[in-house]
Amino acid sequence: MKDHIKHRIEHIEAEHAAINKKIDGLESTGVFEDATLEVLKKQRLHYRDELVKLKLKLAYENGESED
């Protein structure tokens, strides 16, 4: 199970990085539709939230605590 979570984290981190690169590219050119940028930013936020959940789950399974 831990390996599955680790692979999922790696996949989401890669997706998050790709979205960041796309957002940065759009913002740097200044040529984009607000709706497109909004969708990408929401997706980036979703990935970030999912990463937090998965990392907490992995820490819990490893017996770590947040103290």
N, CA, C and O atoms as a printed pandas DataFrame, in Angstrom:
     atom_number atom_name residue_name chain_id  residue_number  x_coord  y_coord  z_coord
0              1         N          MET        A               1    0.827   -1.201    0.000
1              2        CA          MET        A               1    0.000    0.000    0.000
2              3         C          MET        A               1    0.867    1.258    0.000
3              4         O          MET        A               1    0.553    2.233   -0.683
4              5         N          LYS        A               2    1.959    1.233    0.769
5              6        CA          LYS        A               2    2.835    2.408    0.824
6              7         C          LYS        A               2    3.431    2.723   -0.542
7              8         O          LYS        A               2    3.555    3.888   -0.921
8              9         N          ASP        A               3    3.802    1.673   -1.280
9             10        CA          ASP        A               3    4.371    1.896   -2.610
10            11         C          ASP        A               3    3.348    2.539   -3.540
11            12         O          ASP        A               3    3.684    3.407   -4.345
12            13         N          HIS        A               4    2.104    2.105   -3.419
13            14        CA          HIS        A               4    1.034    2.690   -4.232
14            15         C          HIS        A               4    0.892    4.183   -3.921
15            16         O          HIS        A               4    0.756    5.002   -4.831
16            17         N          ILE        A               5    0.922    4.524   -2.657
17            18        CA          ILE        A               5    0.796    5.933   -2.255
18            19         C          ILE        A               5    1.993    6.726   -2.758
19            20         O          ILE        A               5    1.831    7.842   -3.252
20            21         N          LYS        A               6    3.194    6.164   -2.638
21            22        CA          LYS        A               6    4.398    6.858   -3.107
22            23         C          LYS        A               6    4.341    7.113   -4.611
23            24         O          LYS        A               6    4.700    8.194   -5.078
24            25         N          HIS        A               7    3.893    6.121   -5.358
25            26        CA          HIS        A               7    3.782    6.290   -6.809
26            27         C          HIS        A               7    2.727    7.333   -7.153
27            28         O          HIS        A               7    2.904    8.129   -8.076
28            29         N          ARG        A               8    1.641    7.322   -6.412
29            30        CA          ARG        A               8    0.581    8.315   -6.645
30            31         C          ARG        A               8    1.102    9.722   -6.359
31            32         O          ARG        A               8    0.821   10.661   -7.104
32            33         N          ILE        A               9    1.866    9.858   -5.270
33            34        CA          ILE        A               9    2.456   11.156   -4.922
34            35         C          ILE        A               9    3.380   11.628   -6.053
35            36         O          ILE        A               9    3.314   12.784   -6.470
36            37         N          GLU        A              10    4.227   10.740   -6.538
37            38        CA          GLU        A              10    5.137   11.100   -7.630
38            39         C          GLU        A              10    4.368   11.543   -8.877
39            40         O          GLU        A              10    4.740   12.518   -9.530
40            41         N          HIS        A              11    3.302   10.824   -9.196
41            42        CA          HIS        A              11    2.497   11.163  -10.363
42            43         C          HIS        A              11    1.847   12.538  -10.201
43            44         O          HIS        A              11    1.883   13.358  -11.119
44            45         N          ILE        A              12    1.264   12.781   -9.053
45            46        CA          ILE        A              12    0.587   14.061   -8.816
46            47         C          ILE        A              12    1.593   15.207   -8.771
47            48         O          ILE        A              12    1.305   16.302   -9.256
48            49         N          GLU        A              13    2.764   14.968   -8.197
49            50        CA          GLU        A              13    3.803   16.006   -8.185
50            51         C          GLU        A              13    4.204   16.377   -9.612
51            52         O          GLU        A              13    4.420   17.551   -9.913
52            53         N          ALA        A              14    4.302   15.385  -10.482
53            54        CA          ALA        A              14    4.646   15.650  -11.880
54            55         C          ALA        A              14    3.528   16.444  -12.569
55            56         O          ALA        A              14    3.800   17.382  -13.319
56            57         N          GLU        A              15    2.288   16.068  -12.315
57            58        CA          GLU        A              15    1.150   16.795  -12.879
58            59         C          GLU        A              15    1.111   18.226  -12.358
59            60         O          GLU        A              15    0.846   19.161  -13.112
60            61         N          HIS        A              16    1.375   18.390  -11.073
61            62        CA          HIS        A              16    1.382   19.714  -10.439
62            63         C          HIS        A              16    2.463   20.588  -11.071
63            64         O          HIS        A              16    2.228   21.762  -11.357
64            65         N          ALA        A              17    3.639   20.016  -11.285
65            66        CA          ALA        A              17    4.738   20.762  -11.906
66            67         C          ALA        A              17    4.392   21.163  -13.338
67            68         O          ALA        A              17    4.716   22.268  -13.772
68            69         N          ALA        A              18    3.734   20.266  -14.067
69            70        CA          ALA        A              18    3.347   20.569  -15.447
70            71         C          ALA        A              18    2.324   21.704  -15.491
71            72         O          ALA        A              18    2.399   22.587  -16.345
72            73         N          ILE        A              19    1.380   21.669  -14.573
73            74        CA          ILE        A              19    0.364   22.741  -14.511
74            75         C          ILE        A              19    1.037   24.060  -14.142
75            76         O          ILE        A              19    0.720   25.101  -14.718
76            77         N          ASN        A              20    1.965   24.021  -13.183
77            78        CA          ASN        A              20    2.687   25.243  -12.804
78            79         C          ASN        A              20    3.405   25.839  -14.004
79            80         O          ASN        A              20    3.369   27.050  -14.224
80            81         N          LYS        A              21    4.057   24.977  -14.779
81            82        CA          LYS        A              21    4.800   25.437  -15.951
82            83         C          LYS        A              21    3.853   26.060  -16.972
83            84         O          LYS        A              21    4.158   27.091  -17.573
84            85         N          LYS        A              22    2.707   25.423  -17.158
85            86        CA          LYS        A              22    1.720   25.933  -18.114
86            87         C          LYS        A              22    1.175   27.289  -17.655
87            88         O          LYS        A              22    1.046   28.216  -18.455
88            89         N          ILE        A              23    0.857   27.397  -16.363
89            90        CA          ILE        A              23    0.340   28.660  -15.815
90            91         C          ILE        A              23    1.391   29.760  -15.948
91            92         O          ILE        A              23    1.083   30.870  -16.383
92            93         N          ASP        A              24    2.622   29.450  -15.574
93            94        CA          ASP        A              24    3.700   30.437  -15.681
94            95         C          ASP        A              24    3.884   30.906  -17.129
95            96         O          ASP        A              24    4.102   32.089  -17.387
96            97         N          GLY        A              25    3.793   29.959  -18.063
97            98        CA          GLY        A              25    3.937   30.310  -19.472
98            99         C          GLY        A              25    2.829   31.236  -19.947
99           100         O          GLY        A              25    3.080   32.215  -20.649
100          101         N          LEU        A              26    1.604   30.919  -19.557
101          102        CA          LEU        A              26    0.480   31.774  -19.941
102          103         C          LEU        A              26    0.603   33.156  -19.329
103          104         O          LEU        A              26    0.398   34.161  -20.010
104          105         N          GLU        A              27    0.937   33.211  -18.049
105          106        CA          GLU        A              27    1.041   34.505  -17.366
106          107         C          GLU        A              27    2.188   35.342  -17.920
107          108         O          GLU        A              27    2.091   36.568  -17.983
108          109         N          SER        A              28    3.275   34.684  -18.320
109          110        CA          SER        A              28    4.418   35.443  -18.825
110          111         C          SER        A              28    4.138   36.062  -20.194
111          112         O          SER        A              28    4.667   37.124  -20.521
112          113         N          THR        A              29    3.309   35.394  -20.986
113          114        CA          THR        A              29    2.980   35.943  -22.304
114          115         C          THR        A              29    1.872   36.980  -22.216
115          116         O          THR        A              29    1.795   37.896  -23.035
116          117         N          GLY        A              30    1.027   36.825  -21.226
117          118        CA          GLY        A              30   -0.103   37.734  -21.092
118          119         C          GLY        A              30   -1.218   37.446  -22.081
119          120         O          GLY        A              30   -2.204   38.180  -22.157
120          121         N          VAL        A              31   -1.051   36.360  -22.845
121          122        CA          VAL        A              31   -2.054   36.002  -23.846
122          123         C          VAL        A              31   -2.780   34.744  -23.366
123          124         O          VAL        A              31   -2.307   33.624  -23.558
124          125         N          PHE        A              32   -3.926   34.951  -22.744
125          126        CA          PHE        A              32   -4.718   33.836  -22.243
126          127         C          PHE        A              32   -6.121   34.326  -21.929
127          128         O          PHE        A              32   -6.366   35.521  -21.765
128          129         N          GLU        A              33   -7.023   33.379  -21.852
129          130        CA          GLU        A              33   -8.381   33.698  -21.428
130          131         C          GLU        A              33   -8.449   33.495  -19.916
131          132         O          GLU        A              33   -7.902   32.530  -19.383
132          133         N          ASP        A              34   -9.124   34.412  -19.238
133          134        CA          ASP        A              34   -9.238   34.312  -17.788
134          135         C          ASP        A              34   -9.840   32.979  -17.356
135          136         O          ASP        A              34   -9.417   32.395  -16.358
136          137         N          ALA        A              35  -10.821   32.503  -18.103
137          138        CA          ALA        A              35  -11.481   31.239  -17.751
138          139         C          ALA        A              35  -10.498   30.074  -17.827
139          140         O          ALA        A              35  -10.536   29.173  -16.990
140          141         N          THR        A              36   -9.625   30.091  -18.819
141          142        CA          THR        A              36   -8.621   29.032  -18.960
142          143         C          THR        A              36   -7.671   29.049  -17.777
143          144         O          THR        A              36   -7.377   28.008  -17.190
144          145         N          LEU        A              37   -7.196   30.225  -17.434
145          146        CA          LEU        A              37   -6.274   30.345  -16.310
146          147         C          LEU        A              37   -6.957   29.926  -15.010
147          148         O          LEU        A              37   -6.339   29.284  -14.161
148          149         N          GLU        A              38   -8.212   30.283  -14.857
149          150        CA          GLU        A              38   -8.958   29.915  -13.648
150          151         C          GLU        A              38   -9.079   28.398  -13.511
151          152         O          GLU        A              38   -8.910   27.851  -12.421
152          153         N          VAL        A              39   -9.371   27.731  -14.612
153          154        CA          VAL        A              39   -9.481   26.267  -14.592
154          155         C          VAL        A              39   -8.144   25.638  -14.216
155          156         O          VAL        A              39   -8.093   24.717  -13.401
156          157         N          LEU        A              40   -7.073   26.134  -14.805
157          158        CA          LEU        A              40   -5.741   25.591  -14.499
158          159         C          LEU        A              40   -5.365   25.814  -13.036
159          160         O          LEU        A              40   -4.797   24.929  -12.397
160          161         N          LYS        A              41   -5.677   26.986  -12.513
161          162        CA          LYS        A              41   -5.351   27.272  -11.112
162          163         C          LYS        A              41   -6.174   26.404  -10.164
163          164         O          LYS        A              41   -5.673   25.981   -9.122
164          165         N          LYS        A              42   -7.423   26.137  -10.514
165          166        CA          LYS        A              42   -8.234   25.241   -9.682
166          167         C          LYS        A              42   -7.682   23.828   -9.718
167          168         O          LYS        A              42   -7.667   23.132   -8.702
168          169         N          GLN        A              43   -7.228   23.408  -10.888
169          170        CA          GLN        A              43   -6.637   22.077  -11.012
170          171         C          GLN        A              43   -5.354   21.990  -10.191
171          172         O          GLN        A              43   -5.103   20.985   -9.525
172          173         N          ARG        A              44   -4.549   23.041  -10.240
173          174        CA          ARG        A              44   -3.313   23.077   -9.448
174          175         C          ARG        A              44   -3.626   22.982   -7.961
175          176         O          ARG        A              44   -2.941   22.273   -7.223
176          177         N          LEU        A              45   -4.650   23.687   -7.525
177          178        CA          LEU        A              45   -5.063   23.640   -6.119
178          179         C          LEU        A              45   -5.541   22.242   -5.749
179          180         O          LEU        A              45   -5.240   21.746   -4.663
180          181         N          HIS        A              46   -6.279   21.612   -6.641
181          182        CA          HIS        A              46   -6.749   20.251   -6.400
182          183         C          HIS        A              46   -5.560   19.303   -6.223
183          184         O          HIS        A              46   -5.547   18.479   -5.309
184          185         N          TYR        A              47   -4.570   19.426   -7.098
185          186        CA          TYR        A              47   -3.376   18.585   -6.987
186          187         C          TYR        A              47   -2.661   18.830   -5.666
187          188         O          TYR        A              47   -2.227   17.884   -5.008
188          189         N          ARG        A              48   -2.537   20.083   -5.281
189          190        CA          ARG        A              48   -1.853   20.401   -4.025
190          191         C          ARG        A              48   -2.605   19.810   -2.834
191          192         O          ARG        A              48   -1.988   19.251   -1.928
192          193         N          ASP        A              49   -3.913   19.929   -2.830
193          194        CA          ASP        A              49   -4.719   19.348   -1.751
194          195         C          ASP        A              49   -4.566   17.837   -1.707
195          196         O          ASP        A              49   -4.434   17.247   -0.635
196          197         N          GLU        A              50   -4.583   17.220   -2.872
197          198        CA          GLU        A              50   -4.432   15.765   -2.946
198          199         C          GLU        A              50   -3.056   15.334   -2.440
199          200         O          GLU        A              50   -2.937   14.309   -1.769
200          201         N          LEU        A              51   -2.016   16.110   -2.756
201          202        CA          LEU        A              51   -0.670   15.793   -2.266
202          203         C          LEU        A              51   -0.610   15.842   -0.742
203          204         O          LEU        A              51    0.000   14.978   -0.110
204          205         N          VAL        A              52   -1.238   16.846   -0.163
205          206        CA          VAL        A              52   -1.243   16.963    1.301
206          207         C          VAL        A              52   -1.914   15.743    1.924
207          208         O          VAL        A              52   -1.401   15.172    2.886
208          209         N          LYS        A              53   -3.047   15.351    1.383
209          210        CA          LYS        A              53   -3.774   14.187    1.910
210          211         C          LYS        A              53   -2.945   12.917    1.809
211          212         O          LYS        A              53   -2.855   12.141    2.761
212          213         N          LEU        A              54   -2.340   12.714    0.641
213          214        CA          LEU        A              54   -1.553   11.504    0.438
214          215         C          LEU        A              54   -0.313   11.476    1.333
215          216         O          LEU        A              54    0.046   10.427    1.867
216          217         N          LYS        A              55    0.334   12.620    1.493
217          218        CA          LYS        A              55    1.528   12.666    2.347
218          219         C          LYS        A              55    1.164   12.427    3.806
219          220         O          LYS        A              55    1.922   11.783    4.531
220          221         N          LEU        A              56    0.025   12.933    4.245
221          222        CA          LEU        A              56   -0.432   12.661    5.609
222          223         C          LEU        A              56   -0.759   11.181    5.781
223          224         O          LEU        A              56   -0.428   10.581    6.803
224          225         N          LYS        A              57   -1.403   10.603    4.789
225          226        CA          LYS        A              57   -1.741    9.179    4.833
226          227         C          LYS        A              57   -0.474    8.339    4.891
227          228         O          LYS        A              57   -0.397    7.377    5.656
228          229         N          LEU        A              58    0.510    8.695    4.092
229          230        CA          LEU        A              58    1.769    7.964    4.087
230          231         C          LEU        A              58    2.475    8.098    5.434
231          232         O          LEU        A              58    3.001    7.118    5.962
232          233         N          ALA        A              59    2.486    9.285    5.978
233          234        CA          ALA        A              59    3.104    9.502    7.296
234          235         C          ALA        A              59    2.397    8.672    8.356
235          236         O          ALA        A              59    3.048    8.084    9.220
236          237         N          TYR        A              60    1.071    8.617    8.298
237          238        CA          TYR        A              60    0.295    7.835    9.250
238          239         C          TYR        A              60    0.650    6.356    9.127
239          240         O          TYR        A              60    0.846    5.672   10.131
240          241         N          GLU        A              61    0.731    5.871    7.897
241          242        CA          GLU        A              61    1.070    4.462    7.684
242          243         C          GLU        A              61    2.501    4.142    8.118
243          244         O          GLU        A              61    2.806    3.001    8.466
244          245         N          ASN        A              62    3.368    5.137    8.098
245          246        CA          ASN        A              62    4.751    4.940    8.536
246          247         C          ASN        A              62    4.877    5.104   10.046
247          248         O          ASN        A              62    5.962    4.929   10.601
248          249         N          GLY        A              63    3.774    5.438   10.715
249          250        CA          GLY        A              63    3.797    5.585   12.158
250          251         C          GLY        A              63    4.305    6.921   12.632
251          252         O          GLY        A              63    4.666    7.077   13.798
252          253         N          GLU        A              64    4.335    7.885   11.736
253          254        CA          GLU        A              64    4.794    9.224   12.103
254          255         C          GLU        A              64    3.621   10.030   12.607
255          256         O          GLU        A              64    2.467    9.707   12.327
256          257         N          SER        A              65    3.918   11.085   13.355
257          258        CA          SER        A              65    2.862   11.972   13.815
258          259         C          SER        A              65    3.217   13.392   13.470
259          260         O          SER        A              65    4.354   13.678   13.095
260          261         N          GLU        A              66    2.257   14.289   13.592
261          262        CA          GLU        A              66    2.487   15.698   13.262
262          263         C          GLU        A              66    2.979   16.497   14.446
263          264         O          GLU        A              66    3.189   17.704   14.320
264          265         N          ASP        A              67    3.167   15.883   15.571
265          266        CA          ASP        A              67    3.582   16.618   16.789
266          267         C          ASP        A              67    4.899   17.286   16.627
267          268         O          ASP        A              67    5.379   17.937   17.555
